[in-house]
Amino acid sequence: MAKKNLTEVPLDARTIKIGKRLKELRLKKVYDSAEKFAYDHDLPRVSYDLQERGKRNMTLASLYRILDIHKISLGDFFKGL
């Protein structure tokens, strides 16, 4: 029996959209690397990368922290998603 990777979630269209939005915001801050962005903002690098790629669910606390970094509201983040 194959060992299940517990760090990744099955791909879900909504999770992927959230990840794409995270990436869009990161690129607006002129970071070409998710790892560098996470490092500079004291975020868990592996988790942030997986979240951005839509492969890991995030807690609201994590989302709020990222929104604070970008200085945007929850409403603005989800607008258009």
GULUMDREN-134024 format. One record per atom (N, C-alpha, C): x, y, z; atom name; residue number from 1; residue in one letter. Coordinates in Angstrom, 3 decimals, m for minus. Example, Ala and Ser with C-alpha at 12.3 -4.5 7.8 and 13.67 -1.06 7.14 Angstrom:
2
<torro><X>13.190</X><Y>m5.690</Y><Z>7.800</Z><at>N</at><i>1</i><aa>a</aa></torro>
<torro><X>12.300</X><Y>m4.500</Y><Z>7.800</Z><at>CA</at><i>1</i><aa>a</aa></torro>
<torro><X>13.200</X><Y>m3.300</Y><Z>7.800</Z><at>C</at><i>1</i><aa>a</aa></torro>
<torro><X>12.850</X><Y>m2.250</Y><Z>7.080</Z><at>N</at><i>2</i><aa>s</aa></torro>
<torro><X>13.670</X><Y>m1.060</Y><Z>7.140</Z><at>CA</at><i>2</i><aa>s</aa></torro>
<torro><X>12.900</X><Y>0.030</Y><Z>7.870</Z><at>C</at><i>2</i><aa>s</aa></torro>
***
This chain:
81
<torro><X>0.847</X><Y>m1.181</Y><Z>0.000</Z><at>N</at><i>1</i><aa>m</aa></torro>
<torro><X>0.000</X><Y>0.000</Y><Z>0.000</Z><at>CA</at><i>1</i><aa>m</aa></torro>
<torro><X>0.894</X><Y>1.245</Y><Z>0.000</Z><at>C</at><i>1</i><aa>m</aa></torro>
<torro><X>0.583</X><Y>2.188</Y><Z>m0.852</Z><at>N</at><i>2</i><aa>a</aa></torro>
<torro><X>1.368</X><Y>3.421</Y><Z>m0.956</Z><at>CA</at><i>2</i><aa>a</aa></torro>
<torro><X>1.161</X><Y>4.284</Y><Z>0.276</Z><at>C</at><i>2</i><aa>a</aa></torro>
<torro><X>2.232</X><Y>4.913</Y><Z>0.695</Z><at>N</at><i>3</i><aa>k</aa></torro>
<torro><X>2.179</X><Y>5.816</Y><Z>1.847</Z><at>CA</at><i>3</i><aa>k</aa></torro>
<torro><X>1.570</X><Y>7.143</Y><Z>1.415</Z><at>C</at><i>3</i><aa>k</aa></torro>
<torro><X>0.596</X><Y>7.626</Y><Z>2.170</Z><at>N</at><i>4</i><aa>k</aa></torro>
<torro><X>m0.089</X><Y>8.877</Y><Z>1.851</Z><at>CA</at><i>4</i><aa>k</aa></torro>
<torro><X>0.714</X><Y>10.061</Y><Z>2.378</Z><at>C</at><i>4</i><aa>k</aa></torro>
<torro><X>0.888</X><Y>11.073</Y><Z>1.537</Z><at>N</at><i>5</i><aa>n</aa></torro>
<torro><X>1.583</X><Y>12.293</Y><Z>1.942</Z><at>CA</at><i>5</i><aa>n</aa></torro>
<torro><X>0.580</X><Y>13.185</Y><Z>2.674</Z><at>C</at><i>5</i><aa>n</aa></torro>
<torro><X>0.759</X><Y>13.370</Y><Z>3.957</Z><at>N</at><i>6</i><aa>l</aa></torro>
<torro><X>m0.202</X><Y>14.120</Y><Z>4.762</Z><at>CA</at><i>6</i><aa>l</aa></torro>
<torro><X>m0.045</X><Y>15.631</Y><Z>4.644</Z><at>C</at><i>6</i><aa>l</aa></torro>
<torro><X>1.006</X><Y>16.116</Y><Z>3.989</Z><at>N</at><i>7</i><aa>t</aa></torro>
<torro><X>1.208</X><Y>17.556</Y><Z>3.901</Z><at>CA</at><i>7</i><aa>t</aa></torro>
<torro><X>0.446</X><Y>18.177</Y><Z>2.736</Z><at>C</at><i>7</i><aa>t</aa></torro>
<torro><X>0.026</X><Y>17.355</Y><Z>1.788</Z><at>N</at><i>8</i><aa>e</aa></torro>
<torro><X>m0.671</X><Y>17.885</Y><Z>0.628</Z><at>CA</at><i>8</i><aa>e</aa></torro>
<torro><X>m2.117</X><Y>17.419</Y><Z>0.633</Z><at>C</at><i>8</i><aa>e</aa></torro>
<torro><X>m3.008</X><Y>18.258</Y><Z>0.136</Z><at>N</at><i>9</i><aa>v</aa></torro>
<torro><X>m4.425</X><Y>17.926</Y><Z>0.036</Z><at>CA</at><i>9</i><aa>v</aa></torro>
<torro><X>m4.751</X><Y>17.653</Y><Z>m1.429</Z><at>C</at><i>9</i><aa>v</aa></torro>
<torro><X>m5.822</X><Y>16.896</Y><Z>m1.675</Z><at>N</at><i>10</i><aa>p</aa></torro>
<torro><X>m6.230</X><Y>16.717</Y><Z>m3.074</Z><at>CA</at><i>10</i><aa>p</aa></torro>
<torro><X>m6.526</X><Y>18.086</Y><Z>m3.690</Z><at>C</at><i>10</i><aa>p</aa></torro>
<torro><X>m6.192</X><Y>18.234</Y><Z>m4.960</Z><at>N</at><i>11</i><aa>l</aa></torro>
<torro><X>m6.405</X><Y>19.514</Y><Z>m5.615</Z><at>CA</at><i>11</i><aa>l</aa></torro>
<torro><X>m7.891</X><Y>19.836</Y><Z>m5.688</Z><at>C</at><i>11</i><aa>l</aa></torro>
<torro><X>m8.235</X><Y>21.019</Y><Z>m5.291</Z><at>N</at><i>12</i><aa>d</aa></torro>
<torro><X>m9.604</X><Y>21.523</Y><Z>m5.302</Z><at>CA</at><i>12</i><aa>d</aa></torro>
<torro><X>m9.559</X><Y>22.854</Y><Z>m6.034</Z><at>C</at><i>12</i><aa>d</aa></torro>
<torro><X>m10.491</X><Y>23.077</Y><Z>m6.929</Z><at>N</at><i>13</i><aa>a</aa></torro>
<torro><X>m10.480</X><Y>24.294</Y><Z>m7.744</Z><at>CA</at><i>13</i><aa>a</aa></torro>
<torro><X>m10.451</X><Y>25.555</Y><Z>m6.884</Z><at>C</at><i>13</i><aa>a</aa></torro>
<torro><X>m11.154</X><Y>25.550</Y><Z>m5.760</Z><at>N</at><i>14</i><aa>r</aa></torro>
<torro><X>m11.185</X><Y>26.741</Y><Z>m4.899</Z><at>CA</at><i>14</i><aa>r</aa></torro>
<torro><X>m9.836</X><Y>26.979</Y><Z>m4.237</Z><at>C</at><i>14</i><aa>r</aa></torro>
<torro><X>m9.195</X><Y>25.911</Y><Z>m3.791</Z><at>N</at><i>15</i><aa>t</aa></torro>
<torro><X>m7.881</X><Y>26.031</Y><Z>m3.161</Z><at>CA</at><i>15</i><aa>t</aa></torro>
<torro><X>m6.854</X><Y>26.518</Y><Z>m4.179</Z><at>C</at><i>15</i><aa>t</aa></torro>
<torro><X>m6.973</X><Y>26.050</Y><Z>m5.400</Z><at>N</at><i>16</i><aa>i</aa></torro>
<torro><X>m6.062</X><Y>26.481</Y><Z>m6.468</Z><at>CA</at><i>16</i><aa>i</aa></torro>
<torro><X>m6.261</X><Y>27.966</Y><Z>m6.763</Z><at>C</at><i>16</i><aa>i</aa></torro>
<torro><X>m7.510</X><Y>28.433</Y><Z>m6.783</Z><at>N</at><i>17</i><aa>k</aa></torro>
<torro><X>m7.781</X><Y>29.866</Y><Z>m7.019</Z><at>CA</at><i>17</i><aa>k</aa></torro>
<torro><X>m7.189</X><Y>30.727</Y><Z>m5.918</Z><at>C</at><i>17</i><aa>k</aa></torro>
<torro><X>m7.307</X><Y>30.281</Y><Z>m4.680</Z><at>N</at><i>18</i><aa>i</aa></torro>
<torro><X>m6.727</X><Y>31.025</Y><Z>m3.561</Z><at>CA</at><i>18</i><aa>i</aa></torro>
<torro><X>m5.210</X><Y>31.081</Y><Z>m3.718</Z><at>C</at><i>18</i><aa>i</aa></torro>
<torro><X>m4.611</X><Y>29.960</Y><Z>m4.081</Z><at>N</at><i>19</i><aa>g</aa></torro>
<torro><X>m3.166</X><Y>29.921</Y><Z>m4.302</Z><at>CA</at><i>19</i><aa>g</aa></torro>
<torro><X>m2.724</X><Y>30.859</Y><Z>m5.415</Z><at>C</at><i>19</i><aa>g</aa></torro>
<torro><X>m3.491</X><Y>30.896</Y><Z>m6.499</Z><at>N</at><i>20</i><aa>k</aa></torro>
<torro><X>m3.164</X><Y>31.804</Y><Z>m7.609</Z><at>CA</at><i>20</i><aa>k</aa></torro>
<torro><X>m3.249</X><Y>33.255</Y><Z>m7.167</Z><at>C</at><i>20</i><aa>k</aa></torro>
<torro><X>m4.217</X><Y>33.549</Y><Z>m6.307</Z><at>N</at><i>21</i><aa>r</aa></torro>
<torro><X>m4.356</X><Y>34.915</Y><Z>m5.782</Z><at>CA</at><i>21</i><aa>r</aa></torro>
<torro><X>m3.157</X><Y>35.265</Y><Z>m4.907</Z><at>C</at><i>21</i><aa>r</aa></torro>
<torro><X>m2.710</X><Y>34.318</Y><Z>m4.085</Z><at>N</at><i>22</i><aa>l</aa></torro>
<torro><X>m1.519</X><Y>34.545</Y><Z>m3.263</Z><at>CA</at><i>22</i><aa>l</aa></torro>
<torro><X>m0.312</X><Y>34.843</Y><Z>m4.146</Z><at>C</at><i>22</i><aa>l</aa></torro>
<torro><X>m0.165</X><Y>34.062</Y><Z>m5.201</Z><at>N</at><i>23</i><aa>k</aa></torro>
<torro><X>0.960</X><Y>34.264</Y><Z>m6.107</Z><at>CA</at><i>23</i><aa>k</aa></torro>
<torro><X>0.873</X><Y>35.628</Y><Z>m6.789</Z><at>C</at><i>23</i><aa>k</aa></torro>
<torro><X>m0.319</X><Y>36.005</Y><Z>m7.210</Z><at>N</at><i>24</i><aa>e</aa></torro>
<torro><X>m0.526</X><Y>37.312</Y><Z>m7.848</Z><at>CA</at><i>24</i><aa>e</aa></torro>
<torro><X>m0.088</X><Y>38.444</Y><Z>m6.914</Z><at>C</at><i>24</i><aa>e</aa></torro>
<torro><X>m0.471</X><Y>38.344</Y><Z>m5.652</Z><at>N</at><i>25</i><aa>l</aa></torro>
<torro><X>m0.091</X><Y>39.372</Y><Z>m4.678</Z><at>CA</at><i>25</i><aa>l</aa></torro>
<torro><X>1.423</X><Y>39.391</Y><Z>m4.464</Z><at>C</at><i>25</i><aa>l</aa></torro>
<torro><X>2.023</X><Y>38.207</Y><Z>m4.388</Z><at>N</at><i>26</i><aa>r</aa></torro>
<torro><X>3.479</X><Y>38.121</Y><Z>m4.206</Z><at>CA</at><i>26</i><aa>r</aa></torro>
<torro><X>4.210</X><Y>38.765</Y><Z>m5.375</Z><at>C</at><i>26</i><aa>r</aa></torro>
<torro><X>3.754</X><Y>38.476</Y><Z>m6.586</Z><at>N</at><i>27</i><aa>l</aa></torro>
<torro><X>4.409</X><Y>39.034</Y><Z>m7.764</Z><at>CA</at><i>27</i><aa>l</aa></torro>
<torro><X>4.275</X><Y>40.559</Y><Z>m7.821</Z><at>C</at><i>27</i><aa>l</aa></torro>
<torro><X>3.155</X><Y>41.094</Y><Z>m7.303</Z><at>N</at><i>28</i><aa>k</aa></torro>
<torro><X>2.991</X><Y>42.554</Y><Z>m7.247</Z><at>CA</at><i>28</i><aa>k</aa></torro>
<torro><X>4.021</X><Y>43.190</Y><Z>m6.322</Z><at>C</at><i>28</i><aa>k</aa></torro>
<torro><X>4.486</X><Y>42.415</Y><Z>m5.352</Z><at>N</at><i>29</i><aa>k</aa></torro>
<torro><X>5.530</X><Y>42.906</Y><Z>m4.439</Z><at>CA</at><i>29</i><aa>k</aa></torro>
<torro><X>6.929</X><Y>42.647</Y><Z>m5.011</Z><at>C</at><i>29</i><aa>k</aa></torro>
<torro><X>6.988</X><Y>42.215</Y><Z>m6.247</Z><at>N</at><i>30</i><aa>v</aa></torro>
<torro><X>8.222</X><Y>41.975</Y><Z>m6.997</Z><at>CA</at><i>30</i><aa>v</aa></torro>
<torro><X>9.082</X><Y>40.874</Y><Z>m6.363</Z><at>C</at><i>30</i><aa>v</aa></torro>
<torro><X>8.443</X><Y>39.825</Y><Z>m5.919</Z><at>N</at><i>31</i><aa>y</aa></torro>
<torro><X>9.140</X><Y>38.626</Y><Z>m5.455</Z><at>CA</at><i>31</i><aa>y</aa></torro>
<torro><X>8.942</X><Y>37.560</Y><Z>m6.518</Z><at>C</at><i>31</i><aa>y</aa></torro>
<torro><X>10.025</X><Y>37.085</Y><Z>m7.104</Z><at>N</at><i>32</i><aa>d</aa></torro>
<torro><X>9.895</X><Y>36.046</Y><Z>m8.114</Z><at>CA</at><i>32</i><aa>d</aa></torro>
<torro><X>9.926</X><Y>34.648</Y><Z>m7.500</Z><at>C</at><i>32</i><aa>d</aa></torro>
<torro><X>10.119</X><Y>34.567</Y><Z>m6.194</Z><at>N</at><i>33</i><aa>s</aa></torro>
<torro><X>10.202</X><Y>33.279</Y><Z>m5.508</Z><at>CA</at><i>33</i><aa>s</aa></torro>
<torro><X>9.291</X><Y>33.272</Y><Z>m4.275</Z><at>C</at><i>33</i><aa>s</aa></torro>
<torro><X>8.462</X><Y>32.225</Y><Z>m4.171</Z><at>N</at><i>34</i><aa>a</aa></torro>
<torro><X>7.614</X><Y>32.064</Y><Z>m2.988</Z><at>CA</at><i>34</i><aa>a</aa></torro>
<torro><X>8.479</X><Y>31.853</Y><Z>m1.753</Z><at>C</at><i>34</i><aa>a</aa></torro>
<torro><X>9.580</X><Y>31.135</Y><Z>m1.923</Z><at>N</at><i>35</i><aa>e</aa></torro>
<torro><X>10.476</X><Y>30.867</Y><Z>m0.802</Z><at>CA</at><i>35</i><aa>e</aa></torro>
<torro><X>11.076</X><Y>32.165</Y><Z>m0.255</Z><at>C</at><i>35</i><aa>e</aa></torro>
<torro><X>11.521</X><Y>33.039</Y><Z>m1.119</Z><at>N</at><i>36</i><aa>k</aa></torro>
<torro><X>12.111</X><Y>34.319</Y><Z>m0.695</Z><at>CA</at><i>36</i><aa>k</aa></torro>
<torro><X>11.060</X><Y>35.186</Y><Z>m0.005</Z><at>C</at><i>36</i><aa>k</aa></torro>
<torro><X>9.846</X><Y>35.227</Y><Z>m0.567</Z><at>N</at><i>37</i><aa>f</aa></torro>
<torro><X>8.769</X><Y>36.005</Y><Z>0.051</Z><at>CA</at><i>37</i><aa>f</aa></torro>
<torro><X>8.490</X><Y>35.485</Y><Z>1.459</Z><at>C</at><i>37</i><aa>f</aa></torro>
<torro><X>8.343</X><Y>34.164</Y><Z>1.585</Z><at>N</at><i>38</i><aa>a</aa></torro>
<torro><X>8.060</X><Y>33.563</Y><Z>2.889</Z><at>CA</at><i>38</i><aa>a</aa></torro>
<torro><X>9.191</X><Y>33.843</Y><Z>3.874</Z><at>C</at><i>38</i><aa>a</aa></torro>
<torro><X>10.424</X><Y>33.699</Y><Z>3.427</Z><at>N</at><i>39</i><aa>y</aa></torro>
<torro><X>11.581</X><Y>33.948</Y><Z>4.288</Z><at>CA</at><i>39</i><aa>y</aa></torro>
<torro><X>11.603</X><Y>35.398</Y><Z>4.771</Z><at>C</at><i>39</i><aa>y</aa></torro>
<torro><X>11.410</X><Y>36.333</Y><Z>3.857</Z><at>N</at><i>40</i><aa>d</aa></torro>
<torro><X>11.461</X><Y>37.755</Y><Z>4.204</Z><at>CA</at><i>40</i><aa>d</aa></torro>
<torro><X>10.336</X><Y>38.171</Y><Z>5.146</Z><at>C</at><i>40</i><aa>d</aa></torro>
<torro><X>9.229</X><Y>37.423</Y><Z>5.145</Z><at>N</at><i>41</i><aa>h</aa></torro>
<torro><X>8.079</X><Y>37.790</Y><Z>5.973</Z><at>CA</at><i>41</i><aa>h</aa></torro>
<torro><X>7.844</X><Y>36.799</Y><Z>7.114</Z><at>C</at><i>41</i><aa>h</aa></torro>
<torro><X>8.867</X><Y>36.008</Y><Z>7.403</Z><at>N</at><i>42</i><aa>d</aa></torro>
<torro><X>8.842</X><Y>35.068</Y><Z>8.524</Z><at>CA</at><i>42</i><aa>d</aa></torro>
<torro><X>7.645</X><Y>34.115</Y><Z>8.472</Z><at>C</at><i>42</i><aa>d</aa></torro>
<torro><X>7.384</X><Y>33.599</Y><Z>7.267</Z><at>N</at><i>43</i><aa>l</aa></torro>
<torro><X>6.340</X><Y>32.600</Y><Z>7.074</Z><at>CA</at><i>43</i><aa>l</aa></torro>
<torro><X>7.009</X><Y>31.245</Y><Z>6.873</Z><at>C</at><i>43</i><aa>l</aa></torro>
<torro><X>6.317</X><Y>30.160</Y><Z>7.231</Z><at>N</at><i>44</i><aa>p</aa></torro>
<torro><X>6.893</X><Y>28.837</Y><Z>6.969</Z><at>CA</at><i>44</i><aa>p</aa></torro>
<torro><X>7.035</X><Y>28.626</Y><Z>5.459</Z><at>C</at><i>44</i><aa>p</aa></torro>
<torro><X>8.262</X><Y>28.475</Y><Z>4.996</Z><at>N</at><i>45</i><aa>r</aa></torro>
<torro><X>8.526</X><Y>28.463</Y><Z>3.547</Z><at>CA</at><i>45</i><aa>r</aa></torro>
<torro><X>7.859</X><Y>27.313</Y><Z>2.813</Z><at>C</at><i>45</i><aa>r</aa></torro>
<torro><X>7.974</X><Y>26.114</Y><Z>3.313</Z><at>N</at><i>46</i><aa>v</aa></torro>
<torro><X>7.384</X><Y>24.964</Y><Z>2.622</Z><at>CA</at><i>46</i><aa>v</aa></torro>
<torro><X>5.860</X><Y>25.082</Y><Z>2.612</Z><at>C</at><i>46</i><aa>v</aa></torro>
<torro><X>5.286</X><Y>25.432</Y><Z>3.752</Z><at>N</at><i>47</i><aa>s</aa></torro>
<torro><X>3.830</X><Y>25.570</Y><Z>3.827</Z><at>CA</at><i>47</i><aa>s</aa></torro>
<torro><X>3.328</X><Y>26.654</Y><Z>2.886</Z><at>C</at><i>47</i><aa>s</aa></torro>
<torro><X>4.009</X><Y>27.792</Y><Z>2.879</Z><at>N</at><i>48</i><aa>y</aa></torro>
<torro><X>3.569</X><Y>28.882</Y><Z>2.011</Z><at>CA</at><i>48</i><aa>y</aa></torro>
<torro><X>3.637</X><Y>28.461</Y><Z>0.539</Z><at>C</at><i>48</i><aa>y</aa></torro>
<torro><X>4.702</X><Y>27.800</Y><Z>0.158</Z><at>N</at><i>49</i><aa>d</aa></torro>
<torro><X>4.844</X><Y>27.356</Y><Z>m1.231</Z><at>CA</at><i>49</i><aa>d</aa></torro>
<torro><X>3.709</X><Y>26.400</Y><Z>m1.605</Z><at>C</at><i>49</i><aa>d</aa></torro>
<torro><X>3.396</X><Y>25.446</Y><Z>m0.728</Z><at>N</at><i>50</i><aa>l</aa></torro>
<torro><X>2.302</X><Y>24.509</Y><Z>m0.998</Z><at>CA</at><i>50</i><aa>l</aa></torro>
<torro><X>0.958</X><Y>25.221</Y><Z>m1.058</Z><at>C</at><i>50</i><aa>l</aa></torro>
<torro><X>0.760</X><Y>26.202</Y><Z>m0.196</Z><at>N</at><i>51</i><aa>q</aa></torro>
<torro><X>m0.495</X><Y>26.968</Y><Z>m0.213</Z><at>CA</at><i>51</i><aa>q</aa></torro>
<torro><X>m0.624</X><Y>27.741</Y><Z>m1.517</Z><at>C</at><i>51</i><aa>q</aa></torro>
<torro><X>0.455</X><Y>28.343</Y><Z>m1.927</Z><at>N</at><i>52</i><aa>e</aa></torro>
<torro><X>0.429</X><Y>29.135</Y><Z>m3.149</Z><at>CA</at><i>52</i><aa>e</aa></torro>
<torro><X>0.165</X><Y>28.257</Y><Z>m4.372</Z><at>C</at><i>52</i><aa>e</aa></torro>
<torro><X>0.599</X><Y>27.029</Y><Z>m4.328</Z><at>N</at><i>53</i><aa>r</aa></torro>
<torro><X>0.370</X><Y>26.109</Y><Z>m5.446</Z><at>CA</at><i>53</i><aa>r</aa></torro>
<torro><X>m0.965</X><Y>25.377</Y><Z>m5.317</Z><at>C</at><i>53</i><aa>r</aa></torro>
<torro><X>m1.743</X><Y>25.707</Y><Z>m4.280</Z><at>N</at><i>54</i><aa>g</aa></torro>
<torro><X>m3.053</X><Y>25.091</Y><Z>m4.096</Z><at>CA</at><i>54</i><aa>g</aa></torro>
<torro><X>m2.997</X><Y>23.659</Y><Z>m3.615</Z><at>C</at><i>54</i><aa>g</aa></torro>
<torro><X>m1.890</X><Y>23.280</Y><Z>m3.000</Z><at>N</at><i>55</i><aa>k</aa></torro>
<torro><X>m1.700</X><Y>21.914</Y><Z>m2.549</Z><at>CA</at><i>55</i><aa>k</aa></torro>
<torro><X>m1.793</X><Y>21.759</Y><Z>m1.040</Z><at>C</at><i>55</i><aa>k</aa></torro>
<torro><X>m2.064</X><Y>22.839</Y><Z>m0.345</Z><at>N</at><i>56</i><aa>r</aa></torro>
<torro><X>m2.233</X><Y>22.761</Y><Z>1.104</Z><at>CA</at><i>56</i><aa>r</aa></torro>
<torro><X>m3.291</X><Y>23.769</Y><Z>1.525</Z><at>C</at><i>56</i><aa>r</aa></torro>
<torro><X>m4.197</X><Y>23.299</Y><Z>2.383</Z><at>N</at><i>57</i><aa>n</aa></torro>
<torro><X>m5.176</X><Y>24.206</Y><Z>2.967</Z><at>CA</at><i>57</i><aa>n</aa></torro>
<torro><X>m4.473</X><Y>25.129</Y><Z>3.938</Z><at>C</at><i>57</i><aa>n</aa></torro>
<torro><X>m5.045</X><Y>26.309</Y><Z>4.118</Z><at>N</at><i>58</i><aa>m</aa></torro>
<torro><X>m4.466</X><Y>27.233</Y><Z>5.073</Z><at>CA</at><i>58</i><aa>m</aa></torro>
<torro><X>m5.507</X><Y>27.588</Y><Z>6.125</Z><at>C</at><i>58</i><aa>m</aa></torro>
<torro><X>m5.024</X><Y>27.939</Y><Z>7.288</Z><at>N</at><i>59</i><aa>t</aa></torro>
<torro><X>m5.923</X><Y>28.385</Y><Z>8.341</Z><at>CA</at><i>59</i><aa>t</aa></torro>
<torro><X>m6.279</X><Y>29.845</Y><Z>8.085</Z><at>C</at><i>59</i><aa>t</aa></torro>
<torro><X>m7.345</X><Y>30.285</Y><Z>8.707</Z><at>N</at><i>60</i><aa>l</aa></torro>
<torro><X>m7.697</X><Y>31.704</Y><Z>8.603</Z><at>CA</at><i>60</i><aa>l</aa></torro>
<torro><X>m6.598</X><Y>32.563</Y><Z>9.209</Z><at>C</at><i>60</i><aa>l</aa></torro>
<torro><X>m5.995</X><Y>32.090</Y><Z>10.292</Z><at>N</at><i>61</i><aa>a</aa></torro>
<torro><X>m4.915</X><Y>32.857</Y><Z>10.920</Z><at>CA</at><i>61</i><aa>a</aa></torro>
<torro><X>m3.768</X><Y>33.074</Y><Z>9.935</Z><at>C</at><i>61</i><aa>a</aa></torro>
<torro><X>m3.424</X><Y>32.040</Y><Z>9.169</Z><at>N</at><i>62</i><aa>s</aa></torro>
<torro><X>m2.365</X><Y>32.176</Y><Z>8.160</Z><at>CA</at><i>62</i><aa>s</aa></torro>
<torro><X>m2.774</X><Y>33.157</Y><Z>7.071</Z><at>C</at><i>62</i><aa>s</aa></torro>
<torro><X>m4.014</X><Y>33.059</Y><Z>6.632</Z><at>N</at><i>63</i><aa>l</aa></torro>
<torro><X>m4.503</X><Y>33.973</Y><Z>5.599</Z><at>CA</at><i>63</i><aa>l</aa></torro>
<torro><X>m4.491</X><Y>35.407</Y><Z>6.112</Z><at>C</at><i>63</i><aa>l</aa></torro>
<torro><X>m4.960</X><Y>35.627</Y><Z>7.326</Z><at>N</at><i>64</i><aa>y</aa></torro>
<torro><X>m4.957</X><Y>36.984</Y><Z>7.893</Z><at>CA</at><i>64</i><aa>y</aa></torro>
<torro><X>m3.541</X><Y>37.548</Y><Z>7.952</Z><at>C</at><i>64</i><aa>y</aa></torro>
<torro><X>m2.593</X><Y>36.713</Y><Z>8.327</Z><at>N</at><i>65</i><aa>r</aa></torro>
<torro><X>m1.202</X><Y>37.166</Y><Z>8.406</Z><at>CA</at><i>65</i><aa>r</aa></torro>
<torro><X>m0.694</X><Y>37.616</Y><Z>7.033</Z><at>C</at><i>65</i><aa>r</aa></torro>
<torro><X>m1.017</X><Y>36.845</Y><Z>6.011</Z><at>N</at><i>66</i><aa>i</aa></torro>
<torro><X>m0.600</X><Y>37.197</Y><Z>4.655</Z><at>CA</at><i>66</i><aa>i</aa></torro>
<torro><X>m1.315</X><Y>38.464</Y><Z>4.180</Z><at>C</at><i>66</i><aa>i</aa></torro>
<torro><X>m2.593</X><Y>38.586</Y><Z>4.507</Z><at>N</at><i>67</i><aa>l</aa></torro>
<torro><X>m3.335</X><Y>39.791</Y><Z>4.129</Z><at>CA</at><i>67</i><aa>l</aa></torro>
<torro><X>m2.758</X><Y>41.025</Y><Z>4.810</Z><at>C</at><i>67</i><aa>l</aa></torro>
<torro><X>m2.327</X><Y>40.880</Y><Z>6.047</Z><at>N</at><i>68</i><aa>d</aa></torro>
<torro><X>m1.680</X><Y>41.996</Y><Z>6.747</Z><at>CA</at><i>68</i><aa>d</aa></torro>
<torro><X>m0.379</X><Y>42.395</Y><Z>6.054</Z><at>C</at><i>68</i><aa>d</aa></torro>
<torro><X>0.377</X><Y>41.421</Y><Z>5.589</Z><at>N</at><i>69</i><aa>i</aa></torro>
<torro><X>1.622</X><Y>41.708</Y><Z>4.867</Z><at>CA</at><i>69</i><aa>i</aa></torro>
<torro><X>1.313</X><Y>42.535</Y><Z>3.624</Z><at>C</at><i>69</i><aa>i</aa></torro>
<torro><X>0.244</X><Y>42.173</Y><Z>2.921</Z><at>N</at><i>70</i><aa>h</aa></torro>
<torro><X>m0.126</X><Y>42.862</Y><Z>1.681</Z><at>CA</at><i>70</i><aa>h</aa></torro>
<torro><X>m0.998</X><Y>44.097</Y><Z>1.920</Z><at>C</at><i>70</i><aa>h</aa></torro>
<torro><X>m1.414</X><Y>44.267</Y><Z>3.173</Z><at>N</at><i>71</i><aa>k</aa></torro>
<torro><X>m2.256</X><Y>45.407</Y><Z>3.553</Z><at>CA</at><i>71</i><aa>k</aa></torro>
<torro><X>m3.543</X><Y>45.455</Y><Z>2.728</Z><at>C</at><i>71</i><aa>k</aa></torro>
<torro><X>m4.218</X><Y>44.295</Y><Z>2.654</Z><at>N</at><i>72</i><aa>i</aa></torro>
<torro><X>m5.518</X><Y>44.237</Y><Z>1.986</Z><at>CA</at><i>72</i><aa>i</aa></torro>
<torro><X>m6.520</X><Y>43.539</Y><Z>2.898</Z><at>C</at><i>72</i><aa>i</aa></torro>
<torro><X>m7.785</X><Y>43.783</Y><Z>2.653</Z><at>N</at><i>73</i><aa>s</aa></torro>
<torro><X>m8.845</X><Y>43.189</Y><Z>3.464</Z><at>CA</at><i>73</i><aa>s</aa></torro>
<torro><X>m9.219</X><Y>41.811</Y><Z>2.925</Z><at>C</at><i>73</i><aa>s</aa></torro>
<torro><X>m9.911</X><Y>41.076</Y><Z>3.750</Z><at>N</at><i>74</i><aa>l</aa></torro>
<torro><X>m10.414</X><Y>39.767</Y><Z>3.352</Z><at>CA</at><i>74</i><aa>l</aa></torro>
<torro><X>m11.338</X><Y>39.910</Y><Z>2.142</Z><at>C</at><i>74</i><aa>l</aa></torro>
<torro><X>m12.185</X><Y>40.939</Y><Z>2.164</Z><at>N</at><i>75</i><aa>g</aa></torro>
<torro><X>m13.092</X><Y>41.198</Y><Z>1.040</Z><at>CA</at><i>75</i><aa>g</aa></torro>
<torro><X>m12.344</X><Y>41.474</Y><Z>m0.246</Z><at>C</at><i>75</i><aa>g</aa></torro>
<torro><X>m11.303</X><Y>42.288</Y><Z>m0.159</Z><at>N</at><i>76</i><aa>d</aa></torro>
<torro><X>m10.512</X><Y>42.581</Y><Z>m1.356</Z><at>CA</at><i>76</i><aa>d</aa></torro>
<torro><X>m9.797</X><Y>41.338</Y><Z>m1.873</Z><at>C</at><i>76</i><aa>d</aa></torro>
<torro><X>m9.340</X><Y>40.500</Y><Z>m0.960</Z><at>N</at><i>77</i><aa>f</aa></torro>
<torro><X>m8.652</X><Y>39.272</Y><Z>m1.368</Z><at>CA</at><i>77</i><aa>f</aa></torro>
<torro><X>m9.583</X><Y>38.378</Y><Z>m2.177</Z><at>C</at><i>77</i><aa>f</aa></torro>
<torro><X>m10.822</X><Y>38.208</Y><Z>m1.702</Z><at>N</at><i>78</i><aa>f</aa></torro>
<torro><X>m11.745</X><Y>37.293</Y><Z>m2.361</Z><at>CA</at><i>78</i><aa>f</aa></torro>
<torro><X>m12.544</X><Y>37.919</Y><Z>m3.495</Z><at>C</at><i>78</i><aa>f</aa></torro>
<torro><X>m12.425</X><Y>39.228</Y><Z>m3.669</Z><at>N</at><i>79</i><aa>k</aa></torro>
<torro><X>m13.135</X><Y>39.890</Y><Z>m4.756</Z><at>CA</at><i>79</i><aa>k</aa></torro>
<torro><X>m12.686</X><Y>39.298</Y><Z>m6.093</Z><at>C</at><i>79</i><aa>k</aa></torro>
<torro><X>m13.632</X><Y>38.858</Y><Z>m6.875</Z><at>N</at><i>80</i><aa>g</aa></torro>
<torro><X>m13.319</X><Y>38.311</Y><Z>m8.176</Z><at>CA</at><i>80</i><aa>g</aa></torro>
<torro><X>m13.001</X><Y>36.823</Y><Z>m8.190</Z><at>C</at><i>80</i><aa>g</aa></torro>
<torro><X>m12.910</X><Y>36.212</Y><Z>m7.015</Z><at>N</at><i>81</i><aa>l</aa></torro>
<torro><X>m12.674</X><Y>34.767</Y><Z>m6.977</Z><at>CA</at><i>81</i><aa>l</aa></torro>
<torro><X>m14.000</X><Y>34.079</Y><Z>m7.067</Z><at>C</at><i>81</i><aa>l</aa></torro>
***
